[in-house]
Amino acid sequence: MLAIHDHHLCQETGRDAMNGEQILTVHEAARSWQPNENAAEALAHTVEWLTRFQVCTPRAERYATLSAWVYPLAPLPELELAYDIHAFFRIYDDFTDDLAADISRINVISAELTGILYGRPAKSLMGMIFHDLWARQIVSSPDQWVARVSEHWEWYFNTQATYAAMRDRRMDTTVEEYLELRLGNGAVPLCLVFGEKMNFTYLAPHIHHCTQLRLLRRLASDIIVYCNDVYSSVRDAKRDDPRNLISIIRDQDGCDWQEARARCEQEMRTLDQSIHTTKQRLDTAFDVLHFTDTERAQARMGARIVDDWNWGYQAWAAVNELLMDTDPPREEISRMLTSPQAV
């Protein structure tokens, strides 16, 4: 459990670093990142979409803006869908958080949403929202991609109870267990698959499962978890919520918040170097696997989708993560979204 003086330290750190600079060093690639030019229009669409479902939450609107940073080239119709999906992530995560440790209720709603993937009807408002999103995702999408994204949604829904159970200190989750949990629960692999639809490049199965591309997706997911958890630890400390890597590292190693933060940043640098090395090995893999020019182009798009998410998320997080518990006017969200200099 965080000591009282550390609790106050995290609060002070959050107030002193609202741009994220003092918490995590913003990598140059993220610092110069540009969001999608359709950002403002997509945000307006999602505000209307949320209103239609009678869900009015600035947190969902702010989280939806992440889409513009991680899908920088998506046309407006696809970006609108991405915005709606990210708003849904925030609504659903907050909903399961509100249920706290009521594992049975979380499993009931997860089962309903999983069933929608396989043609069963929605029973709740949450189900109706996801049904709308699912119907829009599968339109004009190849069967193999639908199967792939379906599996990832199932993974996301059915890790919610485990994530909620981490509130119970008896879980004593290790860093390795947590990163494995967050592969599904954090939904980055799901969003990387969705990047294929955003870029109109559906990867053939033998390309999607190319070892180097699979490794790139795993490395990017881990980087984003480290990045997210350093920022969220500032908010989580106010609620004594242990579900972040800072708390896990502190419990395991007996260090203070600043040392745990430094370890996370160092791990992010190590993972970034691994991404660099893995991308260098792609061309050799193309040669050994006898990829055609078309297959190479698909694989390179798969790698670019990973880069878009890695740097786009870090750019967005530096501006937005510490503000996720605030209720800014929509105009402020739009301004920050379309002002990369803020990073």
C-alpha positions in Angstrom: 0.0 0.0 0.0 1.3 3.5 -0.8 2.5 5.4 2.2 0.7 8.6 3.0 3.7 10.8 2.1 3.9 9.1 -1.2 0.2 9.6 -1.8 0.8 13.3 -1.5 3.9 13.1 -3.6 1.9 11.7 -6.5 -0.7 14.4 -6.1 2.0 17.1 -6.2 3.7 15.5 -9.1 0.5 15.5 -11.1 -0.2 19.2 -10.4 3.4 20.1 -11.3 3.5 18.1 -14.6 0.2 18.6 -16.3 2.1 18.4 -19.7 3.7 15.2 -18.7 7.2 16.5 -19.2 8.4 15.9 -15.6 6.8 12.5 -15.3 8.0 10.9 -18.6 10.5 12.2 -21.1 8.6 12.6 -24.3 10.5 10.9 -27.1 11.4 13.1 -30.1 9.4 10.9 -32.4 6.3 11.5 -30.3 7.1 15.2 -29.7 6.9 15.9 -33.5 3.8 13.6 -34.1 0.9 15.1 -36.0 -2.7 14.1 -35.4 -5.2 13.3 -38.1 -6.4 16.4 -40.0 -10.0 15.1 -39.6 -9.8 15.2 -35.8 -12.3 18.0 -35.1 -15.0 16.6 -37.4 -14.6 13.1 -35.8 -14.9 14.5 -32.3 -18.1 16.3 -33.3 -19.5 13.1 -34.7 -18.7 11.1 -31.5 -20.3 13.7 -29.3 -23.5 13.3 -31.3 -23.2 9.5 -31.2 -22.8 9.5 -27.4 -25.8 11.8 -27.1 -27.9 9.4 -29.1 -27.2 6.7 -26.6 -27.7 9.2 -23.7 -24.1 8.8 -22.5 -22.7 12.2 -21.8 -19.2 12.0 -20.4 -16.3 14.3 -21.1 -13.9 11.4 -20.1 -15.2 9.4 -23.0 -14.9 12.3 -25.3 -11.3 13.0 -24.3 -10.3 9.4 -24.6 -11.9 9.2 -28.0 -9.5 11.9 -29.2 -6.7 9.3 -28.9 -7.8 7.9 -32.3 -6.6 11.0 -34.2 -3.1 10.5 -32.8 -2.8 6.7 -33.5 -4.6 6.6 -36.8 -3.1 9.8 -38.4 -4.0 8.9 -42.0 -7.5 7.4 -41.6 -10.3 9.0 -43.8 -13.1 10.7 -41.8 -15.7 7.8 -41.9 -13.1 5.3 -40.6 -11.8 7.8 -38.0 -15.4 8.4 -36.8 -15.7 4.7 -36.1 -12.4 4.7 -34.3 -13.5 7.6 -32.2 -16.7 5.8 -31.2 -14.8 2.6 -30.3 -12.4 4.5 -28.1 -15.3 6.3 -26.4 -16.8 2.9 -25.8 -13.5 1.6 -24.2 -13.7 4.5 -21.7 -17.4 3.9 -21.0 -17.0 0.2 -20.6 -13.9 0.4 -18.5 -15.5 3.0 -16.2 -18.6 0.8 -15.9 -16.6 -2.3 -14.8 -14.6 -0.1 -12.4 -17.8 1.2 -10.9 -18.8 -2.4 -10.2 -15.5 -2.7 -8.2 -15.0 -6.3 -7.2 -18.5 -7.6 -8.2 -16.9 -10.3 -10.4 -20.2 -12.0 -11.2 -21.9 -8.9 -12.6 -18.8 -8.1 -14.6 -18.8 -11.6 -16.1 -22.5 -11.3 -17.0 -22.0 -8.1 -19.0 -18.8 -9.5 -20.6 -20.7 -12.7 -21.6 -23.4 -10.5 -23.2 -20.9 -8.5 -25.2 -19.0 -11.6 -26.2 -22.3 -13.1 -27.5 -22.9 -10.2 -29.8 -19.7 -11.2 -31.6 -21.5 -14.4 -32.5 -24.9 -13.1 -33.4 -26.7 -13.1 -30.1 -28.9 -10.0 -29.3 -28.0 -7.2 -27.0 -29.8 -7.1 -23.7 -28.6 -4.0 -22.0 -27.7 -0.4 -23.0 -24.0 -1.4 -23.0 -24.9 -4.2 -25.3 -26.8 -1.9 -27.7 -23.9 0.5 -27.9 -21.5 -2.4 -28.7 -23.9 -3.9 -31.2 -23.9 -0.7 -33.1 -20.1 -0.6 -33.2 -19.8 -4.3 -34.1 -22.2 -4.0 -37.0 -20.2 -1.1 -38.4 -16.9 -2.9 -38.0 -17.8 -5.9 -40.0 -19.4 -4.1 -42.9 -17.2 -4.7 -46.1 -14.5 -6.4 -44.0 -12.9 -9.7 -45.0 -14.0 -12.8 -43.1 -10.5 -13.5 -41.9 -10.1 -10.0 -40.5 -13.5 -10.3 -38.8 -12.5 -13.5 -37.2 -9.2 -11.9 -36.0 -10.8 -8.8 -34.5 -13.6 -10.9 -33.0 -11.0 -13.0 -31.1 -9.4 -9.8 -29.8 -12.7 -8.3 -28.6 -13.4 -11.6 -26.8 -9.9 -11.3 -25.2 -10.7 -7.7 -24.1 -14.1 -8.5 -22.6 -13.1 -11.6 -20.8 -10.1 -10.0 -18.9 -12.3 -7.4 -17.2 -13.0 -9.6 -14.2 -9.4 -10.4 -13.7 -8.4 -6.8 -13.9 -11.1 -5.9 -11.4 -9.9 -8.7 -9.1 -6.5 -7.0 -8.9 -8.0 -4.7 -6.3 -7.7 -7.6 -3.9 -4.1 -7.5 -2.6 -4.1 -11.3 -2.4 -3.6 -11.4 -6.2 0.0 -10.3 -5.7 0.3 -9.8 -9.4 3.8 -10.0 -10.9 5.1 -7.6 -13.7 5.0 -10.6 -16.1 1.5 -11.5 -15.2 0.3 -7.9 -15.4 1.8 -7.3 -18.9 0.2 -10.6 -20.1 -3.2 -9.5 -18.7 -2.9 -6.1 -20.2 -2.3 -7.5 -23.7 -6.0 -8.3 -23.7 -7.3 -5.9 -21.2 -5.4 -3.0 -22.5 -6.7 -3.7 -26.0 -3.6 -2.4 -27.8 -3.3 -5.6 -30.0 -7.1 -5.2 -30.8 -6.5 -1.6 -31.9 -3.5 -2.6 -34.0 -5.7 -5.1 -35.8 -8.3 -2.4 -36.2 -5.5 -0.3 -37.8 -5.7 -2.5 -40.8 -9.3 -1.3 -41.4 -8.2 2.3 -40.8 -5.5 2.0 -43.5 -7.4 -0.2 -46.0 -4.7 -2.8 -45.8 -6.0 -6.1 -44.4 -3.0 -8.4 -43.7 -3.2 -11.9 -45.1 -3.0 -14.5 -42.2 0.6 -15.6 -43.0 1.7 -12.0 -42.9 -0.3 -11.1 -39.8 1.4 -14.0 -38.0 4.9 -13.3 -39.3 7.1 -13.6 -36.2 8.6 -10.2 -36.4 5.2 -8.5 -36.8 3.8 -10.4 -33.8 6.8 -9.4 -31.7 6.4 -5.7 -32.8 2.8 -5.7 -31.7 3.7 -7.2 -28.3 6.6 -4.7 -27.8 4.4 -1.8 -28.6 1.6 -3.0 -26.3 4.1 -3.3 -23.4 5.6 0.2 -24.1 2.1 1.7 -24.0 1.2 -0.1 -20.8 4.4 1.3 -19.1 3.6 4.8 -20.4 -0.1 4.6 -19.4 0.6 3.3 -16.0 3.2 5.9 -15.0 0.6 8.6 -15.7 -2.4 6.7 -14.3 -0.4 6.0 -11.1 -0.8 9.7 -10.2 -4.6 9.3 -10.4 -4.7 5.8 -8.9 -2.8 7.0 -5.8 -5.8 9.2 -4.8 -8.0 6.1 -4.8 -5.4 3.7 -3.4 -5.8 1.7 -6.6 -2.9 -0.8 -7.0 -3.6 -1.8 -10.6 -0.6 -0.2 -12.3 3.0 -1.1 -12.8 4.2 1.6 -10.4 2.4 -0.1 -7.5 3.6 -3.6 -8.6 7.2 -2.6 -8.9 7.1 -0.8 -5.5 5.5 -3.8 -3.8 8.0 -6.2 -5.3 11.2 -4.1 -4.9 10.4 -1.9 -2.0 11.3 1.3 -3.8 9.6 4.8 -3.8 7.4 6.3 -6.6 10.3 8.2 -8.3 12.5 5.1 -8.5 9.6 3.0 -9.9 8.9 5.7 -12.4 12.5 5.8 -13.5 12.5 2.0 -13.9 9.4 2.2 -16.1 11.1 4.9 -18.3 14.2 2.7 -18.6 12.1 -0.3 -19.6 10.4 1.8 -22.3 13.8 2.7 -23.7 14.8 -0.9 -23.7 11.6 -1.9 -25.5 12.0 0.8 -28.0 15.5 -0.5 -28.9 13.9 -4.0 -29.3 11.4 -2.5 -31.7 14.2 -0.9 -33.7 16.1 -4.2 -33.9 13.0 -6.2 -34.8 12.1 -3.8 -37.6 15.7 -4.3 -39.0 15.1 -8.0 -39.2 11.9 -7.7 -41.2 13.6 -7.4 -44.6 15.6 -10.6 -43.9 12.4 -12.3 -43.0 10.8 -11.1 -46.2 13.6 -12.7 -48.2 13.6 -16.0 -46.3 9.8 -16.3 -46.6 9.9 -15.3 -50.3 7.4 -12.5 -49.9 6.2 -10.8 -53.1 6.3 -7.1 -53.5 2.6 -7.0 -52.5 3.2 -9.1 -49.4 6.2 -6.9 -48.4 4.0 -3.8 -48.8 1.4 -5.4 -46.5 4.0 -6.3 -43.9 5.5 -2.8 -43.9 2.0 -1.4 -43.4 1.7 -3.7 -40.4 4.9 -2.3 -39.0 3.8 1.3 -39.7 0.5 0.7 -37.8 2.7 -0.3 -34.8 4.7 2.9 -35.1 1.5 5.0 -35.4 0.2 3.6 -32.2 3.5 3.7 -30.3 4.4 7.3 -31.0 0.8 8.5 -31.4 -0.2 7.2 -28.0 2.9 8.7 -26.3 2.1 12.1 -27.9 -1.5 12.0 -26.9 -0.7 10.8 -23.4 1.7 13.7 -22.7 -1.2 16.1 -23.2 -4.2 14.1 -22.0 -3.5 11.3 -19.5 -3.3 13.5 -16.4 -6.5 15.3 -17.4 -8.6 12.2 -17.7 -10.3 12.9 -14.4 -11.2 16.4 -15.2 -14.3 17.7 -17.0 -13.0 20.3 -19.6 -15.3 21.9 -22.1 -15.5 20.3 -25.5 -13.8 23.3 -27.0 -10.7 22.7 -24.9 -10.5 19.0 -25.9 -10.8 20.0 -29.6 -8.1 22.7 -29.2 -5.7 20.4 -27.5 -6.4 17.7 -30.0 -5.5 19.9 -33.0 -2.5 21.6 -31.4 0.5 19.2 -31.6 2.7 22.0 -30.2 1.1 21.3 -26.8 3.2 18.2 -26.6 
